[in-house]
């Protein structure tokens, strides 16, 4: 059940929107995720877990750039979500973002989906 947007925030070049879809929190990340903007995503993901949504689906399709700080935020959220019985699913990564995961080998510790629809169907 999709309850529409339940939260939205922007900081600099990053916009984060949260909506609920059944037992999942769908977090759409738009713009540039770097050391200047990473706290916004960290706070959003931790807020979802604190609200009881341990299955986080991060829609990366509108994400234009991500550096190692952004990767660290997602890795930290993964640990917290798994400790709460869930996990972090990444959906729709653009090649420039997927490259960060490939270079570091981090794609091996996330469930990666081609699209948001595929992530929600899983």
N, CA, C and O atoms as a GROMACS GRO file, in nm:
protein
  488
    1UNK      N    1   0.085  -0.119   0.000
    1UNK     CA    2   0.000   0.000   0.000
    1UNK      C    3   0.089   0.124   0.000
    1UNK      O    4   0.174   0.141   0.087
    2UNK      N    5   0.069   0.208  -0.094
    2UNK     CA    6   0.146   0.330  -0.107
    2UNK      C    7   0.067   0.443  -0.041
    2UNK      O    8  -0.045   0.473  -0.081
    3UNK      N    9   0.128   0.505   0.060
    3UNK     CA   10   0.059   0.611   0.132
    3UNK      C   11   0.104   0.749   0.088
    3UNK      O   12   0.083   0.847   0.160
    4UNK      N   13   0.166   0.758  -0.029
    4UNK     CA   14   0.209   0.889  -0.077
    4UNK      C   15   0.335   0.934  -0.006
    4UNK      O   16   0.392   0.862   0.076
    5UNK      N   17   0.376   1.052  -0.037
    5UNK     CA   18   0.496   1.108   0.023
    5UNK      C   19   0.471   1.139   0.170
    5UNK      O   20   0.375   1.208   0.205
    6UNK      N   21   0.559   1.086   0.255
    6UNK     CA   22   0.546   1.112   0.398
    6UNK      C   23   0.654   1.206   0.449
    6UNK      O   24   0.647   1.254   0.562
    7UNK      N   25   0.754   1.231   0.366
    7UNK     CA   26   0.859   1.323   0.407
    7UNK      C   27   0.940   1.367   0.288
    7UNK      O   28   0.957   1.293   0.191
    8UNK      N   29   0.991   1.487   0.296
    8UNK     CA   30   1.069   1.542   0.188
    8UNK      C   31   1.161   1.648   0.245
    8UNK      O   32   1.120   1.730   0.327
    9UNK      N   33   1.288   1.648   0.200
    9UNK     CA   34   1.381   1.748   0.249
    9UNK      C   35   1.488   1.772   0.143
    9UNK      O   36   1.518   1.685   0.061
   10UNK      N   37   1.545   1.890   0.146
   10UNK     CA   38   1.652   1.925   0.053
   10UNK      C   39   1.767   1.990   0.130
   10UNK      O   40   1.747   2.058   0.230
   11UNK      N   41   1.887   1.967   0.078
   11UNK     CA   42   2.005   2.032   0.132
   11UNK      C   43   2.101   2.051   0.016
   11UNK      O   44   2.151   1.953  -0.040
   12UNK      N   45   2.126   2.173  -0.020
   12UNK     CA   46   2.218   2.199  -0.131
   12UNK      C   47   2.168   2.137  -0.259
   12UNK      O   48   2.059   2.168  -0.307
   13UNK      N   49   2.250   2.049  -0.314
   13UNK     CA   50   2.220   1.985  -0.442
   13UNK      C   51   2.152   1.850  -0.424
   13UNK      O   52   2.148   1.772  -0.519
   14UNK      N   53   2.099   1.820  -0.307
   14UNK     CA   54   2.038   1.690  -0.282
   14UNK      C   55   1.895   1.707  -0.232
   14UNK      O   56   1.867   1.792  -0.147
   15UNK      N   57   1.806   1.625  -0.286
   15UNK     CA   58   1.667   1.622  -0.242
   15UNK      C   59   1.633   1.477  -0.207
   15UNK      O   60   1.663   1.386  -0.284
   16UNK      N   61   1.572   1.457  -0.092
   16UNK     CA   62   1.533   1.324  -0.046
   16UNK      C   63   1.384   1.324  -0.021
   16UNK      O   64   1.330   1.410   0.048
   17UNK      N   65   1.316   1.224  -0.079
   17UNK     CA   66   1.172   1.209  -0.061
   17UNK      C   67   1.146   1.070  -0.007
   17UNK      O   68   1.203   0.972  -0.055
   18UNK      N   69   1.058   1.061   0.092
   18UNK     CA   70   1.026   0.932   0.154
   18UNK      C   71   0.877   0.905   0.140
   18UNK      O   72   0.793   0.991   0.164
   19UNK      N   73   0.848   0.782   0.098
   19UNK     CA   74   0.709   0.737   0.098
   19UNK      C   75   0.708   0.593   0.145
   19UNK      O   76   0.811   0.526   0.143
   20UNK      N   77   0.595   0.546   0.188
   20UNK     CA   78   0.582   0.410   0.237
   20UNK      C   79   0.509   0.326   0.134
   20UNK      O   80   0.410   0.370   0.075
   21UNK      N   81   0.558   0.206   0.115
   21UNK     CA   82   0.496   0.111   0.023
   21UNK      C   83   0.491  -0.023   0.096
   21UNK      O   84   0.590  -0.096   0.099
   22UNK      N   85   0.377  -0.053   0.157
   22UNK     CA   86   0.367  -0.174   0.238
   22UNK      C   87   0.462  -0.164   0.356
   22UNK      O   88   0.460  -0.066   0.431
   23UNK      N   89   0.546  -0.267   0.371
   23UNK     CA   90   0.641  -0.269   0.482
   23UNK      C   91   0.772  -0.198   0.448
   23UNK      O   92   0.865  -0.196   0.529
   24UNK      N   93   0.780  -0.142   0.330
   24UNK     CA   94   0.903  -0.077   0.285
   24UNK      C   95   0.893   0.075   0.294
   24UNK      O   96   0.787   0.134   0.275
   25UNK      N   97   1.007   0.136   0.323
   25UNK     CA   98   1.021   0.280   0.307
   25UNK      C   99   1.094   0.300   0.175
   25UNK      O  100   1.204   0.248   0.156
   26UNK      N  101   1.035   0.376   0.085
   26UNK     CA  102   1.097   0.408  -0.043
   26UNK      C  103   1.159   0.546  -0.030
   26UNK      O  104   1.090   0.645  -0.008
   27UNK      N  105   1.290   0.551  -0.045
   27UNK     CA  106   1.364   0.675  -0.030
   27UNK      C  107   1.421   0.712  -0.167
   27UNK      O  108   1.512   0.647  -0.218
   28UNK      N  109   1.366   0.819  -0.225
   28UNK     CA  110   1.410   0.864  -0.357
   28UNK      C  111   1.514   0.974  -0.337
   28UNK      O  112   1.489   1.074  -0.269
   29UNK      N  113   1.630   0.953  -0.398
   29UNK     CA  114   1.743   1.044  -0.380
   29UNK      C  115   1.771   1.113  -0.514
   29UNK      O  116   1.802   1.047  -0.613
   30UNK      N  117   1.759   1.246  -0.515
   30UNK     CA  118   1.775   1.323  -0.638
   30UNK      C  119   1.890   1.422  -0.622
   30UNK      O  120   1.900   1.492  -0.521
   31UNK      N  121   1.976   1.427  -0.723
   31UNK     CA  122   2.083   1.526  -0.722
   31UNK      C  123   2.219   1.467  -0.698
   31UNK      O  124   2.254   1.365  -0.757
   32UNK      N  125   2.296   1.532  -0.610
   32UNK     CA  126   2.435   1.494  -0.585
   32UNK      C  127   2.455   1.458  -0.439
   32UNK      O  128   2.428   1.538  -0.349
   33UNK      N  129   2.501   1.337  -0.417
   33UNK     CA  130   2.526   1.286  -0.282
   33UNK      C  131   2.676   1.288  -0.257
   33UNK      O  132   2.750   1.207  -0.313
   34UNK      N  133   2.719   1.380  -0.172
   34UNK     CA  134   2.861   1.393  -0.143
   34UNK      C  135   2.879   1.436   0.003
   34UNK      O  136   2.784   1.436   0.080
   35UNK      N  137   3.001   1.473   0.040
   35UNK     CA  138   3.028   1.506   0.180
   35UNK      C  139   2.950   1.629   0.229
   35UNK      O  140   2.933   1.646   0.349
   36UNK      N  141   2.903   1.713   0.139
   36UNK     CA  142   2.824   1.829   0.178
   36UNK      C  143   2.678   1.795   0.204
   36UNK      O  144   2.610   1.864   0.279
   37UNK      N  145   2.629   1.688   0.142
   37UNK     CA  146   2.486   1.657   0.146
   37UNK      C  147   2.454   1.524   0.215
   37UNK      O  148   2.337   1.494   0.237
   38UNK      N  149   2.554   1.447   0.248
   38UNK     CA  150   2.533   1.310   0.296
   38UNK      C  151   2.452   1.302   0.426
   38UNK      O  152   2.377   1.207   0.446
   39UNK      N  153   2.467   1.401   0.514
   39UNK     CA  154   2.392   1.396   0.640
   39UNK      C  155   2.242   1.394   0.618
   39UNK      O  156   2.169   1.334   0.697
   40UNK      N  157   2.194   1.460   0.514
   40UNK     CA  158   2.051   1.460   0.486
   40UNK      C  159   2.002   1.318   0.458
   40UNK      O  160   1.898   1.278   0.510
   41UNK      N  161   2.075   1.243   0.377
   41UNK     CA  162   2.035   1.106   0.349
   41UNK      C  163   2.050   1.019   0.474
   41UNK      O  164   1.962   0.938   0.503
   42UNK      N  165   2.158   1.036   0.548
   42UNK     CA  166   2.179   0.958   0.671
   42UNK      C  167   2.061   0.978   0.767
   42UNK      O  168   2.006   0.882   0.820
   43UNK      N  169   2.025   1.103   0.790
   43UNK     CA  170   1.914   1.133   0.881
   43UNK      C  171   1.783   1.074   0.830
   43UNK      O  172   1.703   1.024   0.909
   44UNK      N  173   1.760   1.079   0.700
   44UNK     CA  174   1.637   1.026   0.642
   44UNK      C  175   1.629   0.874   0.658
   44UNK      O  176   1.526   0.822   0.699
   45UNK      N  177   1.739   0.805   0.627
   45UNK     CA  178   1.740   0.659   0.637
   45UNK      C  179   1.727   0.614   0.783
   45UNK      O  180   1.652   0.521   0.812
   46UNK      N  181   1.799   0.679   0.873
   46UNK     CA  182   1.788   0.644   1.014
   46UNK      C  183   1.649   0.672   1.068
   46UNK      O  184   1.598   0.597   1.151
   47UNK      N  185   1.586   0.779   1.020
   47UNK     CA  186   1.449   0.810   1.060
   47UNK      C  187   1.352   0.702   1.018
   47UNK      O  188   1.260   0.667   1.092
   48UNK      N  189   1.372   0.647   0.899
   48UNK     CA  190   1.285   0.538   0.852
   48UNK      C  191   1.299   0.416   0.942
   48UNK      O  192   1.199   0.354   0.981
   49UNK      N  193   1.422   0.382   0.976
   49UNK     CA  194   1.446   0.267   1.063
   49UNK      C  195   1.386   0.292   1.201
   49UNK      O  196   1.323   0.204   1.259
   50UNK      N  197   1.405   0.413   1.253
   50UNK     CA  198   1.347   0.449   1.384
   50UNK      C  199   1.195   0.441   1.382
   50UNK      O  200   1.133   0.413   1.485
   51UNK      N  201   1.135   0.466   1.266
   51UNK     CA  202   0.988   0.460   1.252
   51UNK      C  203   0.937   0.318   1.227
   51UNK      O  204   0.817   0.298   1.208
   52UNK      N  205   1.028   0.220   1.227
   52UNK     CA  206   0.987   0.081   1.213
   52UNK      C  207   0.995   0.025   1.072
   52UNK      O  208   0.946  -0.085   1.047
   53UNK      N  209   1.056   0.098   0.980
   53UNK     CA  210   1.071   0.050   0.842
   53UNK      C  211   1.214   0.000   0.824
   53UNK      O  212   1.305   0.077   0.793
   54UNK      N  213   1.234  -0.130   0.844
   54UNK     CA  214   1.368  -0.187   0.833
   54UNK      C  215   1.402  -0.226   0.690
   54UNK      O  216   1.519  -0.249   0.658
   55UNK      N  217   1.301  -0.235   0.603
   55UNK     CA  218   1.327  -0.263   0.461
   55UNK      C  219   1.328  -0.129   0.388
   55UNK      O  220   1.224  -0.066   0.370
   56UNK      N  221   1.446  -0.088   0.348
   56UNK     CA  222   1.465   0.040   0.282
   56UNK      C  223   1.491   0.017   0.134
   56UNK      O  224   1.584  -0.056   0.098
   57UNK      N  225   1.411   0.079   0.049
   57UNK     CA  226   1.433   0.074  -0.095
   57UNK      C  227   1.478   0.213  -0.136
   57UNK      O  228   1.402   0.310  -0.128
   58UNK      N  229   1.603   0.222  -0.179
   58UNK     CA  230   1.659   0.351  -0.218
   58UNK      C  231   1.652   0.362  -0.370
   58UNK      O  232   1.721   0.291  -0.443
   59UNK      N  233   1.567   0.453  -0.415
   59UNK     CA  234   1.551   0.479  -0.559
   59UNK      C  235   1.663   0.573  -0.601
   59UNK      O  236   1.660   0.692  -0.571
   60UNK      N  237   1.760   0.516  -0.670
   60UNK     CA  238   1.878   0.593  -0.713
   60UNK      C  239   1.864   0.648  -0.854
   60UNK      O  240   1.956   0.713  -0.904
   61UNK      N  241   1.752   0.622  -0.920
   61UNK     CA  242   1.740   0.660  -1.061
   61UNK      C  243   1.760   0.810  -1.086
   61UNK      O  244   1.818   0.845  -1.189
   62UNK      N  245   1.716   0.901  -0.996
   62UNK     CA  246   1.743   1.042  -1.023
   62UNK      C  247   1.874   1.094  -0.960
   62UNK      O  248   1.902   1.214  -0.962
   63UNK      N  249   1.955   1.001  -0.904
   63UNK     CA  250   2.082   1.040  -0.842
   63UNK      C  251   2.186   1.059  -0.951
   63UNK      O  252   2.215   0.967  -1.027
   64UNK      N  253   2.243   1.179  -0.958
   64UNK     CA  254   2.336   1.216  -1.064
   64UNK      C  255   2.481   1.191  -1.028
   64UNK      O  256   2.565   1.173  -1.117
   65UNK      N  257   2.513   1.191  -0.898
   65UNK     CA  258   2.652   1.177  -0.855
   65UNK      C  259   2.654   1.124  -0.712
   65UNK      O  260   2.568   1.158  -0.631
   66UNK      N  261   2.753   1.039  -0.683
   66UNK     CA  262   2.773   0.994  -0.546
   66UNK      C  263   2.922   0.968  -0.524
   66UNK      O  264   2.988   0.906  -0.608
   67UNK      N  265   2.974   1.017  -0.412
   67UNK     CA  266   3.113   0.990  -0.378
   67UNK      C  267   3.120   0.889  -0.265
   67UNK      O  268   3.018   0.830  -0.227
   68UNK      N  269   3.239   0.868  -0.211
   68UNK     CA  270   3.258   0.767  -0.107
   68UNK      C  271   3.182   0.800   0.022
   68UNK      O  272   3.148   0.710   0.099
   69UNK      N  273   3.156   0.928   0.047
   69UNK     CA  274   3.078   0.965   0.166
   69UNK      C  275   2.936   0.911   0.153
   69UNK      O  276   2.882   0.858   0.250
   70UNK      N  277   2.878   0.924   0.038
   70UNK     CA  278   2.745   0.869   0.013
   70UNK      C  279   2.743   0.719   0.027
   70UNK      O  280   2.649   0.662   0.084
   71UNK      N  281   2.846   0.653  -0.025
   71UNK     CA  282   2.856   0.508  -0.011
   71UNK      C  283   2.862   0.469   0.136
   71UNK      O  284   2.797   0.373   0.177
   72UNK      N  285   2.938   0.542   0.214
   72UNK     CA  286   2.947   0.513   0.358
   72UNK      C  287   2.813   0.528   0.428
   72UNK      O  288   2.782   0.452   0.520
   73UNK      N  289   2.733   0.627   0.387
   73UNK     CA  290   2.600   0.645   0.444
   73UNK      C  291   2.515   0.521   0.415
   73UNK      O  292   2.446   0.471   0.504
   74UNK      N  293   2.519   0.474   0.292
   74UNK     CA  294   2.440   0.356   0.256
   74UNK      C  295   2.488   0.231   0.328
   74UNK      O  296   2.408   0.147   0.368
   75UNK      N  297   2.620   0.217   0.343
   75UNK     CA  298   2.673   0.102   0.417
   75UNK      C  299   2.630   0.106   0.564
   75UNK      O  300   2.596   0.002   0.621
   76UNK      N  301   2.632   0.224   0.624
   76UNK     CA  302   2.587   0.237   0.762
   76UNK      C  303   2.440   0.206   0.778
   76UNK      O  304   2.399   0.140   0.873
   77UNK      N  305   2.359   0.253   0.683
   77UNK     CA  306   2.216   0.226   0.686
   77UNK      C  307   2.190   0.077   0.670
   77UNK      O  308   2.099   0.022   0.732
   78UNK      N  309   2.269   0.011   0.586
   78UNK     CA  310   2.256  -0.133   0.565
   78UNK      C  311   2.276  -0.208   0.697
   78UNK      O  312   2.199  -0.297   0.731
   79UNK      N  313   2.379  -0.172   0.771
   79UNK     CA  314   2.406  -0.238   0.899
   79UNK      C  315   2.290  -0.218   0.997
   79UNK      O  316   2.248  -0.312   1.064
   80UNK      N  317   2.239  -0.096   1.006
   80UNK     CA  318   2.129  -0.067   1.097
   80UNK      C  319   2.000  -0.137   1.055
   80UNK      O  320   1.927  -0.188   1.139
   81UNK      N  321   1.974  -0.139   0.924
   81UNK     CA  322   1.853  -0.205   0.874
   81UNK      C  323   1.861  -0.355   0.898
   81UNK      O  324   1.762  -0.417   0.939
   82UNK      N  325   1.977  -0.414   0.874
   82UNK     CA  326   1.991  -0.558   0.898
   82UNK      C  327   1.979  -0.591   1.046
   82UNK      O  328   1.922  -0.694   1.081
   83UNK      N  329   2.031  -0.505   1.132
   83UNK     CA  330   2.018  -0.528   1.276
   83UNK      C  331   1.872  -0.523   1.319
   83UNK      O  332   1.835  -0.584   1.419
   84UNK      N  333   1.790  -0.450   1.244
   84UNK     CA  334   1.646  -0.439   1.273
   84UNK      C  335   1.565  -0.545   1.199
   84UNK      O  336   1.442  -0.544   1.204
   85UNK      N  337   1.634  -0.637   1.130
   85UNK     CA  338   1.565  -0.744   1.060
   85UNK      C  339   1.531  -0.716   0.915
   85UNK      O  340   1.453  -0.790   0.855
   86UNK      N  341   1.587  -0.611   0.859
   86UNK     CA  342   1.556  -0.573   0.721
   86UNK      C  343   1.679  -0.568   0.634
   86UNK      O  344   1.769  -0.651   0.647
   87UNK      N  345   1.682  -0.470   0.546
   87UNK     CA  346   1.794  -0.453   0.457
   87UNK      C  347   1.776  -0.331   0.369
   87UNK      O  348   1.673  -0.264   0.373
   88UNK      N  349   1.878  -0.303   0.291
   88UNK     CA  350   1.875  -0.191   0.199
   88UNK      C  351   1.878  -0.245   0.056
   88UNK      O  352   1.968  -0.321   0.020
   89UNK      N  353   1.780  -0.206  -0.023
   89UNK     CA  354   1.771  -0.244  -0.163
   89UNK      C  355   1.795  -0.119  -0.246
   89UNK      O  356   1.734  -0.015  -0.222
   90UNK      N  357   1.884  -0.129  -0.343
   90UNK     CA  358   1.916  -0.016  -0.431
   90UNK      C  359   1.850  -0.039  -0.565
   90UNK      O  360   1.855  -0.148  -0.621
   91UNK      N  361   1.787   0.066  -0.618
   91UNK     CA  362   1.712   0.052  -0.742
   91UNK      C  363   1.750   0.159  -0.844
   91UNK      O  364   1.768   0.275  -0.809
   92UNK      N  365   1.763   0.117  -0.969
   92UNK     CA  366   1.776   0.210  -1.081
   92UNK      C  367   1.900   0.295  -1.082
   92UNK      O  368   1.894   0.412  -1.118
   93UNK      N  369   2.014   0.238  -1.046
   93UNK     CA  370   2.137   0.319  -1.043
   93UNK      C  371   2.181   0.359  -1.183
   93UNK      O  372   2.186   0.276  -1.274
   94UNK      N  373   2.214   0.487  -1.198
   94UNK     CA  374   2.273   0.537  -1.322
   94UNK      C  375   2.417   0.486  -1.329
   94UNK      O  376   2.477   0.458  -1.225
   95UNK      N  377   2.474   0.472  -1.448
   95UNK     CA  378   2.611   0.419  -1.460
   95UNK      C  379   2.715   0.492  -1.375
   95UNK      O  380   2.804   0.427  -1.318
   96UNK      N  381   2.706   0.624  -1.365
   96UNK     CA  382   2.805   0.699  -1.286
   96UNK      C  383   2.798   0.663  -1.138
   96UNK      O  384   2.901   0.663  -1.069
   97UNK      N  385   2.680   0.632  -1.088
   97UNK     CA  386   2.664   0.590  -0.948
   97UNK      C  387   2.702   0.443  -0.932
   97UNK      O  388   2.769   0.406  -0.836
   98UNK      N  389   2.659   0.360  -1.025
   98UNK     CA  390   2.691   0.217  -1.019
   98UNK      C  391   2.842   0.196  -1.019
   98UNK      O  392   2.892   0.101  -0.959
   99UNK      N  393   2.914   0.283  -1.086
   99UNK     CA  394   3.060   0.272  -1.094
   99UNK      C  395   3.125   0.278  -0.956
   99UNK      O  396   3.223   0.208  -0.932
  100UNK      N  397   3.073   0.360  -0.866
  100UNK     CA  398   3.127   0.369  -0.730
  100UNK      C  399   3.115   0.234  -0.660
  100UNK      O  400   3.206   0.192  -0.590
  101UNK      N  401   3.003   0.167  -0.680
  101UNK     CA  402   2.981   0.036  -0.620
  101UNK      C  403   3.072  -0.070  -0.683
  101UNK      O  404   3.123  -0.157  -0.613
  102UNK      N  405   3.091  -0.061  -0.813
  102UNK     CA  406   3.176  -0.157  -0.884
  102UNK      C  407   3.322  -0.143  -0.840
  102UNK      O  408   3.389  -0.242  -0.812
  103UNK      N  409   3.371  -0.020  -0.836
  103UNK     CA  410   3.511   0.006  -0.800
  103UNK      C  411   3.542  -0.045  -0.660
  103UNK      O  412   3.649  -0.102  -0.637
  104UNK      N  413   3.450  -0.024  -0.567
  104UNK     CA  414   3.474  -0.060  -0.428
  104UNK      C  415   3.432  -0.203  -0.394
  104UNK      O  416   3.468  -0.256  -0.289
  105UNK      N  417   3.357  -0.266  -0.484
  105UNK     CA  418   3.306  -0.400  -0.456
  105UNK      C  419   3.183  -0.399  -0.367
  105UNK      O  420   3.137  -0.505  -0.324
  106UNK      N  421   3.131  -0.283  -0.339
  106UNK     CA  422   3.017  -0.271  -0.247
  106UNK      C  423   2.888  -0.328  -0.302
  106UNK      O  424   2.796  -0.357  -0.226
  107UNK      N  425   2.879  -0.347  -0.436
  107UNK     CA  426   2.755  -0.403  -0.489
  107UNK      C  427   2.731  -0.544  -0.437
  107UNK      O  428   2.618  -0.592  -0.439
  108UNK      N  429   2.837  -0.609  -0.389
  108UNK     CA  430   2.824  -0.746  -0.337
  108UNK      C  431   2.749  -0.751  -0.204
  108UNK      O  432   2.698  -0.857  -0.167
  109UNK      N  433   2.741  -0.640  -0.131
  109UNK     CA  434   2.674  -0.642   0.000
  109UNK      C  435   2.534  -0.580  -0.003
  109UNK      O  436   2.467  -0.575   0.100
  110UNK      N  437   2.492  -0.535  -0.119
  110UNK     CA  438   2.357  -0.478  -0.135
  110UNK      C  439   2.276  -0.564  -0.231
  110UNK      O  440   2.332  -0.633  -0.316
  111UNK      N  441   2.146  -0.559  -0.216
  111UNK     CA  442   2.057  -0.615  -0.317
  111UNK      C  443   2.030  -0.502  -0.416
  111UNK      O  444   1.975  -0.398  -0.380
  112UNK      N  445   2.070  -0.523  -0.540
  112UNK     CA  446   2.061  -0.420  -0.644
  112UNK      C  447   1.956  -0.463  -0.746
  112UNK      O  448   1.958  -0.576  -0.796
  113UNK      N  449   1.865  -0.372  -0.777
  113UNK     CA  450   1.758  -0.396  -0.873
  113UNK      C  451   1.770  -0.298  -0.989
  113UNK      O  452   1.816  -0.186  -0.972
  114UNK      N  453   1.728  -0.343  -1.107
  114UNK     CA  454   1.734  -0.256  -1.225
  114UNK      C  455   1.638  -0.139  -1.216
  114UNK      O  456   1.664  -0.033  -1.272
  115UNK      N  457   1.528  -0.158  -1.145
  115UNK     CA  458   1.425  -0.052  -1.138
  115UNK      C  459   1.358  -0.052  -1.001
  115UNK      O  460   1.369  -0.148  -0.925
  116UNK      N  461   1.290   0.056  -0.972
  116UNK     CA  462   1.213   0.066  -0.848
  116UNK      C  463   1.103  -0.039  -0.846
  116UNK      O  464   1.077  -0.101  -0.743
  117UNK      N  465   1.040  -0.059  -0.958
  117UNK     CA  466   0.932  -0.157  -0.968
  117UNK      C  467   0.982  -0.297  -0.931
  117UNK      O  468   0.915  -0.371  -0.860
  118UNK      N  469   1.101  -0.333  -0.981
  118UNK     CA  470   1.160  -0.463  -0.951
  118UNK      C  471   1.191  -0.475  -0.802
  118UNK      O  472   1.170  -0.581  -0.742
  119UNK      N  473   1.242  -0.368  -0.743
  119UNK     CA  474   1.274  -0.370  -0.600
  119UNK      C  475   1.150  -0.388  -0.515
  119UNK      O  476   1.152  -0.461  -0.416
  120UNK      N  477   1.040  -0.323  -0.553
  120UNK     CA  478   0.917  -0.333  -0.477
  120UNK      C  479   0.849  -0.468  -0.496
  120UNK      O  480   0.776  -0.514  -0.408
  121UNK      N  481   0.874  -0.533  -0.610
  121UNK     CA  482   0.813  -0.663  -0.636
  121UNK      C  483   0.889  -0.776  -0.565
  121UNK      O  484   0.835  -0.886  -0.547
  122UNK      N  485   1.013  -0.749  -0.526
  122UNK     CA  486   1.098  -0.850  -0.462
  122UNK      C  487   1.051  -0.880  -0.321
  122UNK      O  488   1.110  -0.963  -0.252
   0.00000   0.00000   0.00000
